[in-house]
Amino acid sequence: MTTINDIILIYFEDHPFSYARVEAIGPDAKKDWFHIKLLLLQVPLETVTWILKDTYINGDEFIMGGKRMRFEKIVAPDEDEEEDDDFVDENLLKTIEPDTSEKKKSGNKVVSLTDRRPKK
């Protein structure tokens, strides 16, 4: 069931169109219809409010302006238990660390990314 703060993918004629975040869902005057406010995640950001049935909000296909549309709720993939939020690939750091011997000879200032990492 799609609810507030969920990320959805909007399909337009069976093609992915835009991602959006559900900002609000409120009742409409008609029974089983709702106002759904979406923040379209695009440049520039835009908010829209559509009036849809709850089944449409939850993924059933609907027609808007004569075009087929539907929502697909996006679920984040499970994180690996081994992954760490502060993970830094040491091999990657070695590839981006400057060769200080060459830089010192040319007189350029070298800033080490390793020294800028927060200390634990």
C-alpha positions as CSV (number, residue, x, y, z in Angstrom):
1,M,0.0,0.0,0.0
2,T,1.4,3.4,-1.0
3,T,1.5,6.0,1.7
4,I,3.1,9.4,2.6
5,N,6.9,9.6,2.0
6,D,6.9,6.6,-0.3
7,I,8.9,6.9,-3.6
8,I,6.9,5.9,-6.7
9,L,7.8,5.4,-10.3
10,I,5.2,6.9,-12.6
11,Y,4.6,5.0,-15.9
12,F,3.2,6.8,-18.9
13,E,2.0,4.5,-21.7
14,D,4.0,1.6,-20.2
15,H,7.2,3.6,-20.1
16,P,8.9,4.9,-16.9
17,F,8.2,8.6,-16.8
18,S,9.3,10.1,-13.5
19,Y,10.0,9.3,-9.9
20,A,7.9,11.1,-7.3
21,R,7.6,11.2,-3.5
22,V,4.1,11.1,-2.0
23,E,3.7,14.3,0.0
24,A,0.1,14.0,1.1
25,I,-3.0,11.9,0.6
26,G,-6.4,13.4,1.6
27,P,-10.0,12.4,0.9
28,D,-12.0,13.8,-2.0
29,A,-15.7,14.7,-1.9
30,K,-16.5,11.5,-3.9
31,K,-16.4,8.2,-2.0
32,D,-13.2,6.1,-2.6
33,W,-11.4,9.0,-4.3
34,F,-8.4,10.8,-2.9
35,H,-6.2,13.9,-3.5
36,I,-2.6,12.7,-3.8
37,K,0.1,15.4,-3.7
38,L,3.3,14.3,-5.4
39,L,6.8,15.9,-5.5
40,L,8.1,15.1,-8.9
41,L,11.8,14.2,-8.5
42,Q,13.1,16.0,-11.6
43,V,14.8,19.2,-12.5
44,P,13.2,21.5,-11.7
45,L,11.3,20.0,-8.7
46,E,7.5,20.3,-9.1
47,T,4.5,19.4,-7.0
48,V,1.3,18.1,-8.5
49,T,-2.0,17.1,-7.0
50,W,-4.1,14.4,-8.7
51,I,-7.5,13.0,-7.8
52,L,-7.3,9.2,-7.9
53,K,-9.0,6.1,-6.6
54,D,-7.1,4.2,-3.9
55,T,-6.7,1.3,-6.3
56,Y,-4.9,3.6,-8.7
57,I,-2.6,5.0,-6.0
58,N,-1.7,1.4,-5.2
59,G,-0.7,0.4,-8.7
60,D,-3.8,-0.2,-10.9
61,E,-3.7,1.4,-14.3
62,F,-5.7,4.5,-15.0
63,I,-6.4,6.9,-17.8
64,M,-5.3,10.6,-17.6
65,G,-5.8,12.8,-20.7
66,G,-6.5,9.7,-22.8
67,K,-3.1,8.2,-21.9
68,R,-2.5,5.0,-19.8
69,M,-0.7,5.6,-16.5
70,R,0.2,3.7,-13.4
71,F,2.3,4.0,-10.2
72,E,4.9,1.5,-9.0
73,K,6.0,1.8,-5.4
74,I,9.8,1.7,-5.2
75,V,11.3,-0.4,-2.4
76,A,14.9,0.0,-1.5
77,P,17.0,-3.1,-1.8
78,D,18.1,-4.8,1.4
79,E,21.5,-3.7,2.6
80,D,24.3,-6.2,3.0
81,E,25.0,-6.8,6.7
82,E,28.7,-6.5,5.9
83,E,28.4,-3.0,4.5
84,D,29.4,-0.2,6.8
85,D,28.1,3.4,6.5
86,D,31.6,4.7,6.9
87,F,33.0,2.2,4.3
88,V,36.0,3.5,2.3
89,D,37.6,1.4,-0.3
90,E,41.3,1.6,0.5
91,N,42.3,0.6,-3.0
92,L,40.2,3.5,-4.4
93,L,42.0,5.9,-2.0
94,K,45.4,4.7,-3.3
95,T,44.4,5.4,-6.9
96,I,43.3,9.0,-6.1
97,E,46.1,10.0,-3.6
98,P,48.5,12.3,-5.4
99,D,52.1,11.3,-5.9
100,T,53.7,13.8,-3.5
101,S,57.2,13.4,-4.8
102,E,56.3,14.9,-8.2
103,K,54.0,17.5,-6.8
104,K,56.5,18.9,-4.3
105,K,59.1,19.4,-7.0
106,S,56.7,21.5,-9.0
107,G,55.8,23.7,-6.1
108,N,52.0,22.9,-6.2
109,K,50.2,22.5,-2.9
110,V,49.0,18.9,-2.3
111,V,45.9,18.2,-0.2
112,S,45.7,14.6,1.0
113,L,42.2,13.2,1.0
114,T,43.2,10.7,3.6
115,D,44.1,13.5,6.1
116,R,40.6,15.1,5.5
117,R,38.7,12.0,6.5
118,P,37.0,12.3,9.9
119,K,38.9,10.6,12.7
120,K,37.0,8.0,14.7
